[in-house]
Amino acid sequence: MRYCSFLVSGLFLALFASAPFQAQTAPADDRTPLRVGIVGLVHGHVQGFLEHSLHNPAIEIVGIAEPDQSLTAQYATKYAIDRRLLFPDLEEMLDRVHPQAVLVYTNTYSHRQVVETCARHGVHVMMEKPLAVSLEEALAIKKAADLGKIQVLVNYETTWYASNRAAYDLVHEKALGEVRKVVVHDGHSGPKEIGVGPEFLSWLTDPKLNGGGALFDFGCYGADLMTWLMDGERPETVTAITQQIKPEIYPRVDDEATIILTYPKAQAILQASWNWPFDRKDMEVYGQTGYAITVKRDDIRVRRAGGQEQQIAAKPLPTPYDSSLSFLRAVVLNGMKPDGPSSLETNVTVTEILDAARRSAASGKTIPLRSSR
């Protein structure tokens, strides 16, 4: 049974009506478009971006850098992109059109090179998840960002789910008691099965370019959410099991992964799959006195001691936390300090978890994380 928000108890109303973010300084002019460049066209998420944001007045696309000219031509034709915006090389694009930020749709292995190039030009970066293919690469990205004084953000679809923010708020309002266990599910039937483009499939199934298979592609979501829920705390240990259930389709990478994280008083189970019959991205948070289970983007199921489970609508996300572009504009144009699931600090920890998970799966051993990197 679904409950409307006005039927929820006063406590839940207070929790979900409370402002989940600190107030930020208003921009000087909300009409100022952010000058962005696009780097890479091999990540399939670029299609969704172009379909929804190509003519968004909040941004001005000043250049697209992609070395594969046949792929560039396909996109230029499909989306009626001015050929003068197309560049075969990132360095040339930065020199010619001077974007304020770039949106990265390359393979994951190329993220380091992109950040290091942009850092030399003082250009901010937002990339598609995950940050990097290894902890070594993640730390190199952080070093380049610090030296170049640029911001590096990581875009996850789940960052913009009101349901995830509602669960986070319940945890931080102490409404569920201290967190004891978190279970995160992220997966679908597989990239080939859902029909991703050949340029996307090629690197998703390459262990060097993707870091792994489902382990990196979907394990990163849970690692990101758990690190956020735990206020950046790193786990004490990482244990992972991976499988190749469909080796005839994915001969070089895993297609099924489970990661277990332990903390002094909590545990997380991150389920990542290319084998599920339907796609899903949801999270279960169990505290000492209650639980919260997210339901897709906008709803959440909550139960506390002595009460019944209620499904309610999460409060809509406020600007600039409601979309990746809104967040990027606030960081670049208004100088807002990045926080939450998109921040570089959070995502270095995410990469550390994934790196350890890959080593755990390969060795069959639990990997303890050192107290400091």
C-alpha positions as CSV (number, residue, x, y, z in Angstrom):
1,M,0.0,0.0,0.0
2,R,1.3,3.4,-0.9
3,Y,1.0,6.3,1.6
4,C,0.8,9.9,0.6
5,S,3.2,12.2,2.4
6,F,0.4,14.0,4.3
7,L,-0.5,10.7,6.0
8,V,3.0,10.1,7.3
9,S,3.7,10.7,11.0
10,G,4.9,14.0,12.1
11,L,8.4,12.7,12.6
12,F,8.7,11.5,9.0
13,L,7.3,14.8,7.8
14,A,9.9,16.6,9.8
15,L,12.7,14.4,8.5
16,F,11.7,14.7,4.8
17,A,10.9,18.4,5.0
18,S,14.2,19.3,6.5
19,A,16.7,20.9,4.3
20,P,19.1,18.1,3.3
21,F,21.9,20.4,2.1
22,Q,23.6,23.4,3.5
23,A,22.5,26.7,1.9
24,Q,24.8,27.9,-0.9
25,T,25.5,31.4,-2.1
26,A,23.2,32.2,-5.0
27,P,24.8,32.7,-8.4
28,A,25.4,36.2,-9.6
29,D,23.4,35.4,-12.8
30,D,21.6,32.1,-13.3
31,R,21.3,32.9,-17.0
32,T,25.1,32.7,-17.6
33,P,25.7,29.6,-19.7
34,L,28.6,27.4,-18.6
35,R,31.1,26.8,-21.5
36,V,31.7,23.1,-21.7
37,G,33.6,20.8,-23.9
38,I,32.9,17.1,-24.5
39,V,35.8,14.7,-24.4
40,G,35.1,11.3,-26.0
41,L,32.1,9.7,-27.6
42,V,32.7,6.1,-26.7
43,H,30.8,6.1,-23.5
44,G,27.1,5.4,-24.3
45,H,25.9,7.9,-21.6
46,V,26.9,10.7,-24.0
47,Q,23.8,9.9,-26.0
48,G,21.5,10.7,-23.1
49,F,23.4,13.9,-22.4
50,L,23.1,15.1,-26.0
51,E,19.5,14.2,-26.2
52,H,18.6,16.2,-23.1
53,S,21.2,18.9,-22.9
54,L,22.5,19.7,-26.4
55,H,20.2,22.8,-26.5
56,N,20.1,23.5,-22.7
57,P,20.5,27.2,-22.2
58,A,22.4,26.6,-18.9
59,I,25.4,25.4,-21.0
60,E,27.1,26.2,-24.2
61,I,28.9,23.3,-25.9
62,V,32.0,24.9,-27.4
63,G,33.8,21.8,-28.6
64,I,33.8,18.0,-28.9
65,A,37.1,16.1,-28.9
66,E,37.1,12.5,-30.2
67,P,39.9,10.9,-32.2
68,D,37.6,8.4,-34.0
69,Q,36.5,10.5,-36.9
70,S,33.9,8.0,-38.1
71,L,32.3,8.0,-34.7
72,T,32.4,11.8,-34.6
73,A,30.7,12.0,-38.0
74,Q,27.9,9.6,-36.8
75,Y,27.2,11.9,-33.8
76,A,27.4,15.1,-35.9
77,T,24.8,13.7,-38.3
78,K,22.5,12.3,-35.7
79,Y,22.4,15.4,-33.5
80,A,23.0,18.0,-36.2
81,I,26.2,19.2,-34.5
82,D,28.1,22.1,-36.2
83,R,31.2,20.5,-37.7
84,R,33.3,23.5,-36.5
85,L,32.8,22.2,-32.9
86,L,34.6,18.9,-33.7
87,F,38.2,18.3,-32.8
88,P,40.3,15.1,-33.1
89,D,42.5,16.0,-30.1
90,L,41.7,17.3,-26.6
91,E,44.7,19.6,-26.4
92,E,43.7,21.3,-29.7
93,M,40.1,21.8,-28.4
94,L,41.3,23.3,-25.2
95,D,43.7,25.6,-27.0
96,R,41.1,26.7,-29.5
97,V,37.8,27.2,-27.6
98,H,38.8,27.5,-23.9
99,P,36.0,25.7,-22.1
100,Q,35.4,26.3,-18.4
101,A,34.8,22.6,-17.9
102,V,34.8,19.4,-19.8
103,L,32.4,16.4,-19.6
104,V,34.2,13.1,-20.1
105,Y,32.8,10.2,-22.1
106,T,35.9,8.2,-22.7
107,N,36.8,4.7,-21.4
108,T,37.7,4.7,-17.7
109,Y,41.4,4.1,-18.3
110,S,41.7,7.4,-20.2
111,H,40.4,9.5,-17.3
112,R,43.9,10.1,-15.9
113,Q,45.2,11.4,-19.2
114,V,42.2,13.7,-19.6
115,V,42.5,15.1,-16.1
116,E,46.2,15.7,-16.4
117,T,45.7,17.5,-19.7
118,C,42.9,19.6,-18.4
119,A,44.8,20.4,-15.2
120,R,47.6,22.0,-17.3
121,H,44.9,24.3,-18.9
122,G,43.1,25.0,-15.7
123,V,39.9,23.4,-16.9
124,H,37.5,21.6,-14.5
125,V,36.4,18.0,-15.2
126,M,33.2,16.0,-14.7
127,M,33.5,12.4,-15.8
128,E,31.2,9.4,-15.9
129,K,31.6,6.9,-13.1
130,P,33.9,5.4,-12.0
131,L,36.9,7.7,-11.3
132,A,39.7,5.3,-12.3
133,V,40.7,1.7,-13.0
134,S,43.1,1.5,-10.0
135,L,44.0,3.3,-6.8
136,E,47.3,4.3,-8.4
137,E,45.5,6.1,-11.3
138,A,43.0,7.7,-8.8
139,L,45.9,9.1,-6.7
140,A,47.5,10.5,-9.9
141,I,44.3,12.2,-10.8
142,K,44.0,13.8,-7.4
143,K,47.7,14.9,-7.6
144,A,47.0,16.5,-11.0
145,A,43.8,18.2,-9.8
146,D,45.6,19.6,-6.8
147,L,48.5,20.9,-8.8
148,G,46.3,22.4,-11.5
149,K,43.8,23.8,-8.9
150,I,40.9,22.3,-10.8
151,Q,37.8,20.5,-9.5
152,V,37.3,16.9,-10.6
153,L,33.7,15.5,-10.2
154,V,32.3,12.0,-10.9
155,N,28.8,11.6,-12.2
156,Y,26.7,8.7,-11.0
157,E,23.0,8.4,-12.0
158,T,22.2,7.4,-8.4
159,T,23.6,10.7,-7.1
160,W,20.4,12.5,-8.4
161,Y,18.0,10.0,-6.9
162,A,15.8,11.7,-4.2
163,S,15.3,8.3,-2.6
164,N,19.0,7.9,-1.9
165,R,19.1,11.4,-0.4
166,A,16.1,10.6,1.8
167,A,17.9,7.5,3.1
168,Y,21.0,9.5,3.8
169,D,19.0,12.1,5.7
170,L,17.3,9.5,7.9
171,V,20.7,8.1,8.8
172,H,22.2,11.5,9.6
173,E,19.1,12.6,11.6
174,K,19.7,9.4,13.7
175,A,16.2,8.3,12.8
176,L,17.3,4.7,12.2
177,G,19.9,4.4,14.9
178,E,23.5,3.7,14.1
179,V,24.0,2.0,10.8
180,R,24.7,-1.8,11.0
181,K,24.3,-3.1,7.5
182,V,23.8,-1.7,4.0
183,V,22.9,-3.8,1.0
184,V,23.2,-2.2,-2.5
185,H,21.9,-3.7,-5.7
186,D,23.1,-2.5,-9.1
187,G,22.8,-4.4,-12.3
188,H,21.0,-5.4,-15.5
189,S,21.0,-8.3,-17.9
190,G,24.4,-7.3,-19.4
191,P,25.7,-4.5,-21.7
192,K,25.5,-6.7,-24.9
193,E,22.0,-7.9,-23.9
194,I,20.6,-4.4,-23.5
195,G,22.1,-3.3,-26.8
196,V,24.9,-0.9,-26.0
197,G,26.8,0.5,-29.0
198,P,29.8,-1.4,-30.3
199,E,32.3,1.4,-29.3
200,F,30.9,1.2,-25.7
201,L,30.8,-2.6,-25.5
202,S,34.4,-2.8,-26.8
203,W,35.9,-1.1,-23.8
204,L,33.4,-2.2,-21.2
205,T,34.6,-5.7,-21.8
206,D,38.3,-4.9,-21.8
207,P,39.9,-5.4,-18.4
208,K,42.5,-2.7,-19.0
209,L,40.1,0.0,-20.2
210,N,37.3,-0.7,-17.7
211,G,39.2,-2.1,-14.8
212,G,37.0,-5.3,-14.8
213,G,33.5,-6.1,-15.8
214,A,30.4,-5.9,-13.6
215,L,32.8,-5.4,-10.6
216,F,33.8,-1.9,-11.8
217,D,30.8,-1.1,-13.9
218,F,28.2,-1.6,-11.2
219,G,30.3,-2.2,-8.0
220,C,31.2,1.5,-8.0
221,Y,27.7,2.6,-7.3
222,G,27.5,0.8,-4.0
223,A,31.0,1.8,-3.0
224,D,30.1,5.4,-3.7
225,L,26.8,5.3,-1.7
226,M,28.4,3.5,1.2
227,T,31.3,5.9,1.4
228,W,28.9,8.8,1.4
229,L,26.6,7.3,4.0
230,M,29.7,6.7,6.2
231,D,30.9,10.3,5.8
232,G,34.0,9.2,4.0
233,E,35.1,6.5,6.4
234,R,37.2,3.9,4.7
235,P,36.3,0.2,5.3
236,E,38.7,-1.9,7.4
237,T,38.5,-4.9,5.0
238,V,37.3,-5.7,1.5
239,T,36.3,-9.2,0.3
240,A,35.0,-9.9,-3.1
241,I,33.8,-12.8,-5.3
242,T,33.5,-12.6,-9.0
243,Q,32.2,-15.0,-11.6
244,Q,32.0,-15.4,-15.4
245,I,28.5,-16.9,-15.7
246,K,28.5,-16.0,-19.4
247,P,32.1,-16.6,-20.6
248,E,30.9,-17.0,-24.2
249,I,29.7,-13.4,-24.1
250,Y,32.2,-11.9,-21.7
251,P,35.4,-14.0,-21.9
252,R,37.8,-11.4,-20.5
253,V,35.9,-9.9,-17.6
254,D,33.7,-10.8,-14.7
255,D,29.9,-10.5,-15.2
256,E,28.9,-11.1,-11.6
257,A,30.4,-9.6,-8.4
258,T,29.7,-9.4,-4.7
259,I,31.8,-7.1,-2.5
260,I,31.7,-7.2,1.3
261,L,33.0,-4.2,3.3
262,T,33.5,-4.3,7.0
263,Y,33.6,-1.3,9.3
264,P,34.1,-1.3,13.1
265,K,30.4,-1.5,13.7
266,A,28.9,-2.0,10.2
267,Q,28.9,-4.1,7.1
268,A,28.1,-3.5,3.5
269,I,27.2,-5.9,0.8
270,L,27.5,-4.5,-2.8
271,Q,25.9,-6.6,-5.5
272,A,26.9,-5.9,-9.1
273,S,25.5,-8.0,-11.9
274,W,25.3,-8.3,-15.7
275,N,22.9,-11.3,-15.2
276,W,19.7,-10.0,-13.7
277,P,16.4,-10.2,-15.7
278,F,15.6,-6.6,-15.1
279,D,17.7,-3.5,-14.3
280,R,17.7,-2.2,-10.8
281,K,19.5,0.4,-8.6
282,D,18.4,0.4,-5.0
283,M,19.7,0.3,-1.5
284,E,18.7,-1.1,1.9
285,V,20.0,0.6,5.0
286,Y,19.5,-1.2,8.4
287,G,20.1,0.7,11.6
288,Q,19.8,-0.3,15.2
289,T,16.2,0.9,15.4
290,G,14.8,1.0,11.9
291,Y,15.4,0.5,8.2
292,A,15.1,2.4,5.0
293,I,14.8,0.8,1.5
294,T,14.9,3.0,-1.6
295,V,12.4,2.3,-4.3
296,K,13.7,3.5,-7.7
297,R,14.4,7.3,-7.9
298,D,11.7,8.9,-5.8
299,D,10.2,6.7,-3.2
300,I,11.4,5.0,0.0
301,R,10.1,2.4,2.4
302,V,10.7,3.1,6.1
303,R,10.1,1.2,9.3
304,R,11.0,2.0,12.8
305,A,10.7,0.2,16.1
306,G,7.1,-0.3,17.1
307,G,5.7,0.9,13.8
308,Q,4.7,-0.5,10.4
309,E,6.5,-0.1,7.2
310,Q,5.4,2.9,5.2
311,Q,6.2,3.8,1.6
312,I,6.5,7.5,1.0
313,A,7.6,9.9,-1.6
314,A,11.0,11.5,-0.9
315,K,11.4,15.2,-0.9
316,P,12.5,16.6,-4.3
317,L,16.1,17.5,-4.5
318,P,16.9,21.2,-4.4
319,T,19.1,23.0,-6.8
320,P,22.0,22.6,-7.4
321,Y,21.8,19.0,-6.1
322,D,19.1,18.0,-8.5
323,S,21.2,17.2,-11.6
324,S,24.8,16.8,-12.7
325,L,24.8,20.0,-14.8
326,S,23.3,22.0,-12.0
327,F,25.9,20.8,-9.6
328,L,28.7,21.4,-12.1
329,R,27.5,25.0,-12.7
330,A,27.5,25.7,-9.0
331,V,31.0,24.4,-8.6
332,V,32.5,26.1,-11.6
333,L,30.6,29.4,-11.7
334,N,29.8,29.9,-8.0
335,G,32.8,28.4,-6.4
336,M,30.8,25.8,-4.4
337,K,32.9,23.2,-2.7
338,P,32.2,19.8,-4.1
339,D,30.7,17.4,-1.6
340,G,28.8,14.1,-1.5
341,P,28.9,11.2,-3.9
342,S,30.4,13.3,-6.7
343,S,33.4,14.6,-4.9
344,L,37.0,13.6,-5.7
345,E,37.7,12.7,-2.1
346,T,34.8,10.2,-2.0
347,N,35.8,8.7,-5.3
348,V,39.4,8.1,-4.4
349,T,38.0,5.9,-1.6
350,V,35.6,4.3,-4.1
351,T,38.5,3.4,-6.3
352,E,40.5,2.0,-3.4
353,I,37.6,-0.3,-2.6
354,L,37.2,-1.5,-6.2
355,D,41.0,-2.0,-6.5
356,A,41.0,-4.1,-3.3
357,A,37.9,-6.0,-4.4
358,R,39.6,-7.0,-7.7
359,R,42.7,-8.2,-5.8
360,S,40.4,-10.1,-3.3
361,A,38.5,-11.8,-6.1
362,A,41.8,-12.8,-7.8
363,S,43.4,-14.1,-4.7
364,G,40.5,-15.5,-2.8
365,K,41.6,-13.5,0.3
366,T,40.2,-10.7,2.3
367,I,42.1,-7.5,1.7
368,P,42.8,-5.3,4.8
369,L,43.0,-1.6,4.0
370,R,45.9,0.3,5.7
371,S,44.9,3.1,8.1
372,S,46.5,5.6,5.7
373,R,47.2,5.6,2.0
